[in-house]
């Protein structure tokens, strides 16, 4: 899928879904050390876009490249997906692994 579509979906993500997810993450966290609420909101939007795309495409794994676009670094979204049993990793990590 083109990055532009992912960005469009991220920008239009439903605020109530995002708010509910951020509240869940904060409630379940042992302690919140660094991220500001806006950081959690941005990554929650990305996580929800990823979840929607996985379901829509009937996909069994996920990776994406990111650079200077407005999307947040996806590490926390990947971690949550992996916790749910969904293989998810940064494309750069996969490339580095195979260059070993």
C-alpha positions as CSV (number, residue, x, y, z in Angstrom):
1,X,0.0,0.0,0.0
2,X,1.2,3.5,-0.8
3,X,2.4,5.7,2.1
4,X,0.0,8.4,1.0
5,X,-3.0,6.2,1.8
6,X,-1.6,5.2,5.2
7,X,-1.0,8.9,6.0
8,X,-4.5,9.8,4.8
9,X,-6.0,7.2,7.0
10,X,-3.8,8.3,10.0
11,X,-4.9,11.9,9.6
12,X,-8.6,10.9,9.5
13,X,-8.5,8.4,12.3
14,X,-11.6,8.5,14.5
15,X,-10.9,10.4,17.7
16,X,-13.1,8.3,20.0
17,X,-11.3,5.1,19.0
18,X,-7.9,6.8,19.6
19,X,-9.0,8.3,22.9
20,X,-10.2,4.9,24.2
21,X,-7.0,3.2,23.2
22,X,-4.8,5.8,24.8
23,X,-6.8,5.6,28.0
24,X,-6.4,1.8,27.9
25,X,-2.6,2.0,27.4
26,X,-2.2,4.5,30.2
27,X,-4.4,2.5,32.6
28,X,-2.5,-0.7,31.9
29,X,0.9,0.8,32.1
30,X,2.9,0.3,35.2
31,X,4.3,3.8,34.8
32,X,4.3,6.4,32.0
33,X,7.8,8.0,31.9
34,X,8.4,10.0,28.7
35,X,5.7,10.1,26.1
36,X,3.4,13.1,26.2
37,X,-0.3,12.6,25.4
38,X,0.1,13.8,21.9
39,X,2.8,11.2,21.3
40,X,0.4,8.5,22.5
41,X,-2.4,9.8,20.4
42,X,-0.2,9.8,17.3
43,X,1.0,6.2,17.8
44,X,-2.5,5.1,18.7
45,X,-3.8,6.4,15.4
46,X,-1.0,4.6,13.6
47,X,-1.7,1.3,15.5
48,X,-5.4,1.6,14.6
49,X,-4.6,2.2,10.9
50,X,-2.4,-0.9,11.0
51,X,-5.1,-3.0,12.6
52,X,-7.7,-1.8,10.1
53,X,-5.4,-2.6,7.2
54,X,-4.5,-6.0,8.5
55,X,-8.2,-6.9,8.8
56,X,-9.1,-5.3,5.4
57,X,-6.3,-7.0,3.5
58,X,-6.7,-10.3,5.5
59,X,-2.9,-10.0,6.1
60,X,-0.9,-12.2,8.3
61,X,2.1,-9.8,9.0
62,X,3.0,-6.2,8.7
63,X,6.0,-4.1,8.0
64,X,6.4,-0.5,6.7
65,X,9.1,1.9,5.8
66,X,9.1,5.3,7.4
67,X,11.1,8.4,6.9
68,X,10.3,12.1,7.0
69,X,6.6,11.8,6.6
70,X,4.2,12.9,9.4
71,X,3.7,9.4,10.8
72,X,5.3,8.6,14.2
73,X,8.0,6.0,14.6
74,X,6.0,2.8,14.6
75,X,7.9,0.8,17.2
76,X,5.2,1.0,19.9
77,X,2.5,0.1,17.4
78,X,4.7,-2.9,16.3
79,X,5.2,-4.0,19.9
80,X,1.5,-4.0,20.6
81,X,0.8,-6.0,17.4
82,X,3.4,-8.5,18.3
83,X,1.9,-8.8,21.8
84,X,-1.3,-9.8,20.0
85,X,0.5,-12.4,18.0
86,X,0.8,-10.5,14.8
87,X,4.2,-10.5,13.2
88,X,5.3,-6.9,12.8
89,X,8.7,-5.4,12.3
90,X,10.5,-2.4,10.8
91,X,11.6,-2.9,7.2
92,X,15.0,-1.5,8.1
93,X,15.5,-4.2,10.8
94,X,14.5,-6.9,8.3
95,X,17.0,-5.6,5.7
96,X,19.8,-5.4,8.3
97,X,19.0,-9.0,9.5
98,X,19.4,-10.3,5.9
99,X,22.6,-8.3,5.3
100,X,24.3,-10.0,8.3
